[in-house]
């Protein structure tokens, strides 16, 4: 069974020409299935008004479909998000007579530079996505895994259900899972992938999980269910940062930002900055409003929501 998660950017509703509409919130999910292979298409429905919509939809994905109908600051911001998240596989669809030569300078030096130009043909795109999914027959030798919570609710006769993507490793039915930032331990009663029961979920799978041992009301988006003991929580970051090439100025003490990681966007304040010889690669000390959940060495995306035409600052290591 192969599965592909793809974020669809630049044209809300376009994914509906390819897949069947599913869950709607600040993101809209569209599903595509053929035999044992499946594709989950995710659109950031509330972007550009809500930066979080773009971040969450992209953070859940491993592939991007970028529809370009004009070259503007939103396109640049979207490209930089793909770069900060390291999404290096994708397609570009050009509209309104935009030529590849006009776009390539914006892509240069980013993860999106390797994206392929494709025609806007929903039927052919549908088949090509399923072909990609079939080549991603996922297996894992990992003994543990993690699932950041996207949404949660109570189902009569089932109990607490969580929707999210397996961010790493593998989770299995009957696993005992920690719930972070809570101290609860829950039992994973059952797993569904595209409404079909499964014994496990492997990295990249979009899953629905029924839990025993916690009420839905105690959960929130961004919480993490994990069997990985290396997953930790951090409230202070003191490490190297990398500023995107279009950010106009040095970081300053007292600057209020957000750090994005998995399904979290945590407010924070810069306590200290050492720019050294290159202000685009400073060492920073950052105090977060609440603890951020991560694996040691993960990267967090720095966002300045009052940044006007550009709200993506760069990324920083989470130790």
Secondary structure, 3 states (H helix, E strand, C coil): CEEEEEEEECCCCHHHHCCEEEEECCCEEEEEEECCEEEEEEECCCCCCCHHHHHHHHHCCCEEEEEECCCCHHHHHHHHHHHHHCCCCEEEEECCCCCHHHHHHHHCCCHHHHCEECCCCHHHHHHHHHHHHHCCECCCCCCCEEEECCEEEEECCCEEEEEEEEEEEEEECCCEEEEECCCCEEEEEEEEECCEEECEEECCCEEEEEEECCCHHHCCCCCEEECCCCCEEEEEEEEEEEECCCCCCCCCCCCEEEEEECCEEEEEEEEEEECCCCHHHCEEEEEEEEEEEECCCEEEEEECCCCCCCCEEEEEEEC
